[in-house]
Amino acid sequence: MNEKMKVSTGAGIIAFALHTLGFVPTESLVIMGVAGNRMRATLRMDLPRSEAANETISTVATSAILSDVEATASLFIVFTGDTGTDGQPREALVEALMRELVKGGIPARNGWLVGPEGWMSYLDLDAQMHPMSEVTDGITNAELTFRGSSYAATNEATIPDFAGDAIATATRIAAQVTSTETDTFDTAAEPMVTARATWQNTIDSRATAEDNTALIAFLQDAMIRDRLMADIVATSTSVEDFNNAMMGNLTDAPNWRRVDDAEATLLQLLTETPGKYRAPLLTVTGWIQWLKGKGTHASQYFLAALETDGSYQLAQLFDRLTDAGHVAPVAKNQATGYKPE
């Protein structure tokens, strides 16, 4: 979609957003920066589960669009199955967003609502609902499809199920869960040395079945888990580098191929991990999605971890962050953001 094309209708802008995102969002807020008559960056965020997060979401979204210094205005689309009881769906959120966009100097030129019945203008109180066929069968969608673009019907994460004997596997994992006191920053002591080496071997596809079981057990220890998470993007042992890695505050792009390999490793390990032992693996996988800027997938993994263990603190923390609209800093910067290889 590098070639210029004219998009002037609501249906056309919605189609453009779908192709830019690569999927049909659900319960989402999509914001597009505009410079003159040119579309700029497109941002998608999950709609907050609580209205208490409206202001935070609006501030974070506006800040993200403002990172494009050329943007002078904005457009937004609300994707929701909510029909609204008094006024438009998510009206309080949109009001908060529009205030922040004005304060940021990128006021909303227009906005649209997409729901089960079709699409319509959000800001025109007299607007009528239009069928989605105007989007899917419209000129913009046809031209983008002709250029080779497409989008998926959903954005659901595929979370692997456990396959095996749950009792026997849990027994093997439990026997290897360390009882030794560990320190995230003491990387010269056991069991941290062995855990890091096993993690590296597993990512490099040099692990045995026994290594996999050992790694699942190592990840049950919060201190080891955090060290292995940081090692995915930065192997420095300094406290500052560790903290920056954990919060995705990276000035240089990480080795995204290594990140992809770590994600593939975790997905494989999930097929070998039963019950409560899945929580750390699901959380770390969600954290990787968060680093990549895939907030919806991140949220799905964090919620899956909490379904496994409702008190799992790291999943609770990052679930709150994603619900409040916080995007990993590494994902906000085009120079450092995720680029699949």
N, C-alpha and C positions, 0 to 999 in steps of 0.2 A: 504493500500500500504506500509505496514511496512516490508514485505518480500522483500529480494533482488531479482532483476531481471536485466538481461542484456539488455541495450538499446543502439544500436550503429548507427542506420540509422536516417536520417533526418525525415522520416515519423514516426519512433518510438519515437523520441524526441518530435515531435509535438503532437502525441497521448498522451504521458506521461504528457505533459503540460496541455492538455485539461482535463484529468482526475484529475490532481492536482488542477486545478482551479475550476472544477465542471461545466463549461459551455464553449461555443464557444465564444471567445471574438470578438468584432468588434472594429475597429479603436483603436487598443491597441498595446502597447509595452510590451512584456513579457521577463523577464530576469531571468535566472537560475544560481545560484552559483554552482561551481564545486570544489570538493576537490579530487585531484587524479582522480580516475575513478568513483567517487561517486557524484550523483546529490545532491545538497543541497537545500537551500531556493528558492522558486519561487515567483517572484513579477510581478504583472500586473499593468500597469498604462495606463490611457487614453492617446491617442496621443494628443499633444497640438493643439489647434485650430489655434494658431499663431506660425510662425517660431521663433518669438521673445522669445518664451518660451523653445526653444530647449536646450539651455545651462542649464537652471534651471532644466528641466526634467532630463537631463543626470546626473547632480550633485546629485539630490535627489535620483535617481534610484541607482546610484553607492554607495551612502552612505548607502542606505537600504541593499544592498547586502553585504557591508562590515561589517554590524552589525553581520554577521556570521563570526567569526574570523577564522574558518577553511577553508573558501573559498579561493582558489588560482587562480581560472580562472572563466570564465563565458560563457554562451551561450545566444543568444537572438532570439526572433521571432517577426516579425512585421506583425500584422494582419490589413489589410486595403483594402478598395475597390478602393483606388487610384491606377491608373495604371502608374503614372509618365509620365512626358512629355519629360524630358531629363535626362536619367539615371534611377536609381531605385527609386521607391516611397519612400518618406521620407528620402532621401539621406543625407540631411543636419543634420537631427536628429541623424541618425545612425553614421555619422562622429563625431558629438559631443559626442555621447555616447561612442564610441570606444576610443576617447581621454581620457575621464574621467575614463574608465575602466582600461586603461593602467596606468594612473597616480595613480589609487588606488591599483595597483598591482594585479588586477584580469582581465587580458586581455581576450577579446572575442576569444574563440577557433573557434567558428563557428556561423553562423546566418542563419535564413531562412525567407522567405517571404510567407505569406498565403493570398490569395486573391480570388476573385470570380472564377478565372480560375483554381485554384489549388494551389500547393505549389512548391517552388524552393529554391535553395541556394541563399542567399542574397549576399554573398561575392564572389562567383564564377561567373565571368562575362560571361562565356560560358555556364552557367547552363541552362538546359531546364526545362520547366514547367511540373510538374507531377500531375496526377489527385488526388483529395482528397480521392478517393477510396483506394489509397495506405496507407492512414492514417486510415480510418474508417474500412477497411477490413484487415489491417495488423496484424502481429503477436503480436505486443505490445498491440494494442487495444483489441485484442481477449483475451490475457492473463489477462489484467487488468479487463476486463468485467467478465471473469471467476472467478476472485477473488472477485467479488461483487462490483466493482467500476462502476460508470457511470457519465455522464455529460449532462447538459441541452443544448438545441439548442440555447438559447439566455440568456441574462442577463438583461432583461428589468424589471424595477421596475413596480409594479402594484400600480398605484396611484388611490385611490378611488374617484369616482365622487360624487358630491352633489346629494342627493335625497330628494326632498321636494319642498315646496313653497318658492322660492328664495326671493320674496319681503317680505313676512310675516316673514321669518326667519331673514333676514337682519334687519328688523325693530326691532325685539326682541333683536338682538345682539347690534345694535346701541344704544338702550335705556340703555344698561348696560355698555357700554364702559366708563371707568372712566375719569373724567375731573380733578381729584385730582392730584397734582404734586407728583410723586413718586420718591423714591431713592432706587436703587438696594441694598444698604447696610443698609438701615433702616428697618430691618426685624421685628421691634416691633411696627410699625405704620400701620394703615390702608391706603389703601386696601391691603397692602402686606401680612398682617397676614391672612386675609380671602383667598387671592389668593393661598397662599402656602398650607393652609388647604384643599381648594377645589381641588387643584392639587393632593395632597396626597390621598384624598378620591377617586378621579377619577382613579388614578393608581391602587388603591386597590379594584376597582370595587364596591365601596360603594356609587357612585354618583347617583343623580337623573337627570332627563332630565333638570331640572332647573339649576343644578350644571354644566351640560355640556355647556349650553348656557352662564352661568357666566364665565366659564373657557375660552371659545372662546373669550369672551369680554376682559377678563384679558390679554390674549395673544396679544391683539392689542397694549398694552402699552409696549414699548421697554424695560423699566426698569424692569417691572414685568416679561416679557418674558425671559430676561436674567437671572433673579434670579431663575425662574422655570427650565430653562435649566441646570444651575449649580446644582440645587437640585437633578437632575436625578442621578448624579454621586458623588456629595459631598455636604452635607448639612452644612458644615462649613461656617460661615459668614465672615471669614477673607478675606481681599482683595486679598492676595496672593493665597489662596486656590480657590477663585472665578476665578481669572485669569487663573490659571492652569487648572481648570475644563473646562472653555470655550474653551481653546486651546488644550484640550486632553493631557495635560502634567501631567500625573498621575503616581506616583511612585508605587502605589499599584493597583491591578486590581479592577475596580469598581464592584458593584453588577450587573452582566450582566443580571440576571433575572429581576431585577428592570428596567434596560434599555430596555429590551424586552417588559416589561409591559407598560412602558411609550410610546414606539413605537406603541404598539397595541392600546393604548388609543388615540393617535394622529390620527391613521388611522380611528378609529371609529368616532372621532370628525370631520374628513374631510367629512364624509358622511352627516354631519349636518351643514356644513359651506359653504355658497355660496360666489361667486364673490371675491371681493378684500379682504374679511376677511380670505381667505384661505392662503394668503402669509406667515404669521408668522407660521402657522401650517406646511406648506410644508417646510419652511426653517428649523424649529426645527427637523422635521423628517429627512431631508437631513443631518443635523448636526449629528444626531444619526448614520446614515449610515457612515458618515465620521469617527466617533469614532470607528466604527466596522472595518474600513479598506475597506469598500465597496465604493470605489471612483466613480465607474460608477453610482451606485444607488444614491449616494449623489449628483452627478452632475445633474442627471435627476430631482431630487426634487428641487434643486436650480433653474434650468431653468424653471421648472413648476411654481415656486413662482414668477419668473421674468415675466413670461407670464401673470400672474395675476396682478402683480404690478411691472412694469419695473423699478421703482425707489426704490424698497425695499432694503435698504442698507446692511442689514446683509446677504441677499441672494447674493448680488453683491460681498461682501467681500469673502464669502466662495466659491463662484463660481470661483473667481480669484485664490484662494488658490488651489482648486482641479485641475483647468486647468493647473496651474504651477507645478502640481505633488506633492504638499505638502501632506504628509501622517500624520495623527494624531500620535504623539509620543506613545500614549498608544497602537496603532495598530502595531507599529514596534517591540514591545517587546513580545516575545513568552510567557513570564510569565504573562503579563498584557493584552494581546490581547483578542479579543472576542472569547468566547467559548459558543456556544448555549447549553442550558440545556434541 
